[in-house]
């Protein structure tokens, strides 16, 4: 495969067509990039943008966040979803402030040692914040590789091979490799999409194996779909957290349980009678909520 041609075409397209996202600006700090990576996990860009901006205005350095209670991070997270990420980011901020002189480390192993930072996030920060050469593979990148390189309609489950595939496509020069990583993600996000790919606009159409073989319906078996949010324990947890974010202090367990049940139909309440209490207990286990006797508060 003509990896040089692919790299040139994709990088050129990215320069012309990429969305102007603030964390891509050259002056963006490593801390701001780390915050963006935490927030963007399983969350749409449009939802992240206002939260990211407000977060960095309030906490421009890790030490600023570390100086506040973790509950303030949960409060500021608002409705981004998966609020444990807020706690993990707060803990990572404490670790950066105390162990790395308030500077996000560039070394992948040191990044991996931070709370909430997995292999993808560590490579992404090392690449986008520090210009190191690493393969960075998200869901969008995996779909691009599946179609262009392997001629498959979809990527299937993540595998170690994904990193090897991306490493083979990366330009040798680290700065170009960083741009290529971002460009592959962007292509999957706005052109090579899962349901309605715009192949006529794709800069890699000439190299795409899936296109070249007539767009076969050969997607691997899909992973099970996540349960519906409506009526779920996740929704009940979110209602309790919304109550606590808006409260000026602690609330009673009864008030928290009532919030978890808010909006549920009588049929739903009858079908799932223990959901409210289960939601409260799971928040306590995750330390997203602290108990003080019969009252609950953010940590």
N, C-alpha and C positions, 0 to 999 in steps of 0.2 A: 504494500500500500504506500502511496506517495505521502508520507507524513509531512514532508516539507511543504508540499502544496496545500495540504489540509491546514497546517499551522498558519501559513500566510493568508489563506482565504478567510479563516475564522477570525484571526486577529484584525484583519482589515475590516471585516464586517462589524466586529465589536466596536471599533473606533467610530464607525458611522452610525450604528444603530442601537447601541447600549442605552438602557435607561440611565438617567442622571440621578443615581442614588447617592446620598450624602456620604455613606461609609466608603464609597469608592474614590472620594476626593483625595488627591495626593497628600494634603495636609492632615488627614484624619489620623488621630493617635491610635496606638496599638490598643489602648484601653477601650476606645470607642469602637474599634473593630471587634474586640472580644465581646463587648456588650451586644453588638449587632448579631454576632454568631449565636449567642445564647437566645436572643429574641426571635431569630428567624427559624429556629427549629420547629418544624411542623406548623408554621404560622405565616400567613400571607404578608407580603411586603407592605401592602396598603395599611394593614393593621399595625405593623411594627413602626412605621415612620413617625407618627406623632409620639408614641411612647419612647422611642429611642431619642428623639430630640429633647423631650422633657427630662428624660433620665440624665443625659449628658449635661444639660443646663444645671441640674441640681447637684449631680455628682460627677464633676469633670475629671476626677482622678479616683483611683481605687480607695485611697485613704479617706476621701470624703464620704464614700458609701460605707466604709468600714466603721466610721465614727458614729453612724446612726444605728439604731436597733434594727435587727433583721425584719421586724414587722413593717418598718417603713418601706423596705424593698417590696414586700408583698403588697402593701397598699399602692405603691406607685406602679406595680405591674398591672394593676387594674384588671382588665378582662382579656389579656393576651392568651390566657389558657395555660394549662400545665404549670401552675404557680410554683411548684417546687423548683422550677428554674430560677425564680427570684431568690429563693433561699440559697441555692447553690451559687448563684452569682455573688450574693453577699458574702458567703464563706470564701469564695475565690478572691474577692476584694480584700478581705482580712489577710489571707495568705500572701497576696501580692504586696500589701502594705508592710507586713511584718517580716516576710522572708526575702523579698526582692526589692527592698528600698523604694516601694511604690511604683515600680516599673514592671510592666508585663514582660515576662521572659520571652526570648526568641527561640530557645531550645525546645524541641518537640517533647523531649522527656520531662523537662521542667514544666512545660505546659500541661502534660498529661497528669502530673502530680497535683494540679489544682482541682479543687472540688468542682464537679459538673463538667469537666473538660474531657471529652472522649477523643478517639483517634481522628475523627473528621475535624472537630473543632481545633485540635492542636495543629494539624497540618494547615488548616485554613488560616489561622492566625500567623503561623510562621511564614506562610506564603504571602498573604495579602498585607500584613503589617510590616514584615521585615524583608520581603523579597527573596526568601529562600526558595529553592527548587524542590518542590514536593508534588506528587499527584494529589489533587483534591477532588474527591468524587462525592457528589450528592445525588439525589434521586434524578434530577434533570440531566446531569452528566451521564449517569448510567443509561438513561434512555437514548441519548445521542450515540453513545458507544455501541449499544445493542443494535441500533439501526444502521449506523454508518459502517461499523467494522464487522459485525456478525450477521447482518441481514435479518435481524429479528424485529418483530413489531413492538416488543416491549422487553424490559430487562430481566424480569423475574426477581428472585430473592437476591439480596446483596451477597457477594462472595469475594474472596481474596483476589480472584482474577481481575476484578474491577480496577484495582490499583495497578496491577501489571499492565492492563490494557491502556490506562491513562498514561502511565510512565513511558510507554512506547511512543505515544503521540506527542509528548511534551518536547518543545524546543529545548536545546541544550542551555541556552543563555537564560539565567534565572529570571531576569525581568520579563523576558518574552514568555517564559513558562508561566509566570504569575498571571499575565494577561490572558494566556491561552486557557488556564484553569477557569478564570472568571468568564471568559467568552463561551466556553462549553456549557457552563451553568446557564448563562443568559440565553443561549440558543435553545436549550431544552425548556426554559421557562416561557419564552415568547414566540418561538417558531416551531420547534420540534416538540410540540405539546403532546400529551398523552392521547387526547380524544380527537383533536382536529388539527393535525400538523399542517403547516402552511409550506408544503414542499416547494412550491414555485418561488418562494422567497428565500429558500435555504442556501447559504453560501457553500454548503458541502454537498449539494445535490449531485454534482458530477462524480463524487466518490462514494455515495451512499449505496451500500449493498442491498438494503431493503428496497429502495427505489428501483435499483437496477434489476431486481428479480421480480418486479411487478407488485410490490407491496403485499407479500403473502401474509395470510392470517395465521401466523405461527408463534403467537405470544405464548410464553411459558404459563404454567398454571398460576393463577392469581392467588395472592395471600388472602385469608379470610377478611371480610370487611369488618371494620370497627363497628361495634354496636352503636345504635342511634343515640345521639346526645339527648334528644327530647325524652324526658322521663327517666334518664339514667342517674346513677349515683354521682357521676361527674357533674351533672346539672345541679343536683342537690348540694354537693360540696361548693359549687360556685355560688349558690344562693347564700350559704352560710358565710363565705368569705366576703361577699358583697355587703352583707349586714355588718361585718366586723370592720371593713374598710370605711364604712360611713359612720360607724359609732365613734364617739369621743372617748370611750373607755371600754371596760369589759361589759359583756352581756351575759344573761343567764343561759343555762343549758336549754331551758324551756323556750326562750326567745330564739336561740339558734335552731332548735328543732322545728319551731314554727316557720322560720325562714326557709328551711329545707323543704317543708311541705307546701310553701306558697305556690299557688297556681296549679297544683295537682288536682285532677278531677277526683270525685269520690271513687270512681272505679279504679283509678290508678292507686289511690291510697289503700283501697281494700286489697288490691293485688300485690302490693309491696308494703306491708304495714311497718316493717322495721327499717325502711330506707333512711329516714331522717336521722335516727340514732346511729345507724351504720355510717352515714356521711360524717357526722360529728366525730365519731371514734376514729375514722380513717384520717381526718385532719389532725387529730391529736397525735396519732402514730407518726405522721409525716412531719410533725413539729411545725406545721403551718399555723397551728392554734395552740395556745398554752392554757392549761386549766389552773384556776385559783379557787379551790373549793368547788362550788357550784357555778362559778362564773368563768367565762372564756374570753380570751383576748388574743390579739396578734402577738407574736413573739417580740 
